[in-house]
Amino acid sequence: MKIIAYLKSTMRLATALFLSFFALAVILGLGTAGYSYWQKTQAKEYETAKNWTSDLNSILQFSLNARTKMVDGRLYMIVTTDSLPPYMKYQIIAARQDVTRGFFLNFVDKDGFKIFSKSIPLSSMTRIVDSKGEAIGLSFETDEYMDVATYASLSKLDVQWNLNTEAPAAEVKAETSQEAGPDHCAPNLTKAERLKRLSTYGTLRQTGDGTYSVGYRTVSFFTYDNSLLNCQ
């Protein structure tokens, strides 16, 4: 009888423990699901692109703009400049040998503490061209992991740079006119004529989908109609 009573007591204890653990699992599951739903709800508002602007005209002669948004736990960012001053042509050439030249984007919170930083080498930026094929700015695009709470805390964009804004005009002329030849970036040229002019600088190589290069000179076309995308 004692054994039977002991077994019954053990069974009741085991049942109580099972029910306790089951209830705890349900509570944790509901809590996790609720938190996940809350995160997704909070994240939804950050899927709308936000604009950040840093006015650098007094020093660099242009403004730097960033557009950001959060999608599925990733930060997407497009960075552009609204113009391309003459001295920047020298900087772009110099950046081929000095990868430290570029911009440092620092996003800070409302108290001024740095929360997120992104280094953008000048050599990784592409030129923005107008309908005439003339460079009017620079562009850079990236995406990387970031949680919603971190993104939500970003309040202001501060920009630092490593550029020489006083490059001598003679150096610019010497660098840009080196091995002078027909201008493959001239406006209103057909694709065939651009590639013909580009090939006068050396062996023409296709380095990407719609992109062709000779040394540091490159030209890119939209693949759907062969119109000019980028030229340098």
N, C-alpha and C positions, 0 to 999 in steps of 0.2 A: 504493500500500500504506500509505503514511504517513497518507493521508487516511482510509482505512478504519479504521486503528488509532486515529486521533484520534476518529473518530465512535463507535467502540466504547467508548473511554474516556469520552467525553462521555455516552453512553447509560448506562454503569454509574454514573457520578456522579449523573446525573439520577434514575436509579432509586433510588440510595441516599438521595438527598435526599427524594424522594417518600415512600419508606418511613419515613424519620425523621419527616417532618412528619405522616404518617398515624398513626404510633405516638404522637406527641405529642398529636395531636387526640383519639385514643382515650383516652389517659391523662387529659387535661383533661376530656373528656366524662364519664368514669367518676368523676373527682374531683368534678365539679360535681353529678352525679346523687347521689353519695354524700353530699355536703354538704347538698343539698336534702332528701334523705331524713332526715338527721340533724336538720336544722332542724324538719322536720315532726314528727319523733318528740319532740323537745324541746318543741315548741309544744303538743303534745297535752295535757300535764299542766296547762298554763295555760288550757285551755278550761273548767276547773272554776272556778266563781265563788269569789272570795276576798273576805273581809270586812275592812274597815278601820274602826276606830272612834276618834274623838277626843272625849274627855269634856270638854265645855265648861260643865258645870253650875255650876261655881263663879263663872263670869262671865256666861255667856249663858243659863243656866238650861235647857240642853238638851245632848244629845250629837248629834254629826254622824256619820253612818254612810255609808260608800261600799262598794258592791259592784262588783268589777271582774272582767273576764275577757278573754282574747285569743282572737280567732277570725279566721283568714285574714289575719293581719298588721294587725288593727285592735283597738284597745282599746275595750271597751264598759264604760260606767260609769253606775251609778245612785246618786245622792246623796240622802239623806233626813235630816230632823231628827226626833227622837223626841217632840217636843212643840212647842207654839207659845205661848210666854209672852205675856201681855197687851201688853208694850211692842213686840212684833214687829208688832202691827197698825199702829202708827204708822210703823214702819220700812217696811212694805210700801207704805203710802200715800206716804211720802216718796220711796221708790225710783222712783216714777213720774216724778218731776222730777229725781232725782239717780241716774243709772245707775251711779255709782261705788260705791254701797252694795252690799255683798254679801260673798262669801267667796272666799278664795284657798287652794286646796288644793295643798300642797307635798308631793310624794312624795320621800323622801330614801333614800339607800343606807345600808348598815350602819355607815358612817363618819360619817353625818350630812350628806353633801353632797347638795344639791338636784339631783335628776335630771329631774323632770318637775313642771310646775306647771299648774294649771287655774284660771282665773278664772270665778266663777259670780255674775253680777249677780243681786241679789235680785229684780229685776223679771222675770227669766226663769224663776223657780221657780214651781211650781204648788202650791196647797194640797192637803193630804191630808185628806179628810173621813171621819168615821165614819158608821155606819148612820143616825145622826140628822141628818146634814148639817152637823155641827159640825167646824170646822177643828181638826186635832190634830197637824199638822206640815207640812213643806214637802218638795217633791220636785223633782229635776232629773235629766235623762237626756241622755247625749251619747255619741258615738263618734268616734274619730279614729285616724290611722295611728300605729303604734308597732311597732318591731321586737322580737322575742322577747328578745334580749339586754338591751335597756333595761328591759323589763317584769320580767325575772328579777332585775334588780339593785335593784328597789324593795323597801325594807325597812320603812318606817314612814311614816305620814301625819301631817303637821303642818298645822294650820289657822290662818290669819290672817283677819281680818275688818275691815270698815269699817262699823260700826253704832254708833248712839247708844243705849246700854243704859239711859240715865237720862232718856228722853223724859218731860216733864211729863205727868201724868195729864190735866191740863186740855186739853193739845194733842191728846192721843189722843181725848178725848171730843168736842172741837170738830171734828176731822177726820172721825171715824167717824160723827158724827151730822149732818154737813152734808147739806142737802137731804133730811132724814129722810122716809121714806115706808114703805110696807109692806115687811116683811122678806122678800125673795125667797129668802133662804138659810135660812129657818125649816125645821125638820124636818117630815117627813111631808106634803109638798105634792105634788100632781100636777104633771106637766110643764106642763099648761095654766095652772095657778094660778101657778106660778113665773114663767112668761113674762108673765102678766097683771100680776103685781106688778112685775116688772122694767120693763115698758113704761110704768109710771107715772113713771119718771125721765126719759123722753124717747123718742126714736125708736129702736125695737127693730130691730137688724140681726143677721142671721145671718153670723157671721164665720168659720165653719168647720163641719165635719161634726158636727152635734149641739151646736154652740157658738153662743151668742147674747150680744150685748153692747149696753149703753147707756152711752156714755162709758167710764169705767174699771170699771164693774160688769159682771161676766160670769157666765154659768152654762153648764155643759157637762153633757151627758147621754150615757150609754152608748147607742149607736145600736141595739143589739139589743133592748133592753127599755125604753128611755127613763128608766131610773133615774138618779139624780144621780151625776155623776162629780166635779164640782168647782164651787164657788160662791164668788164674792167680790164 
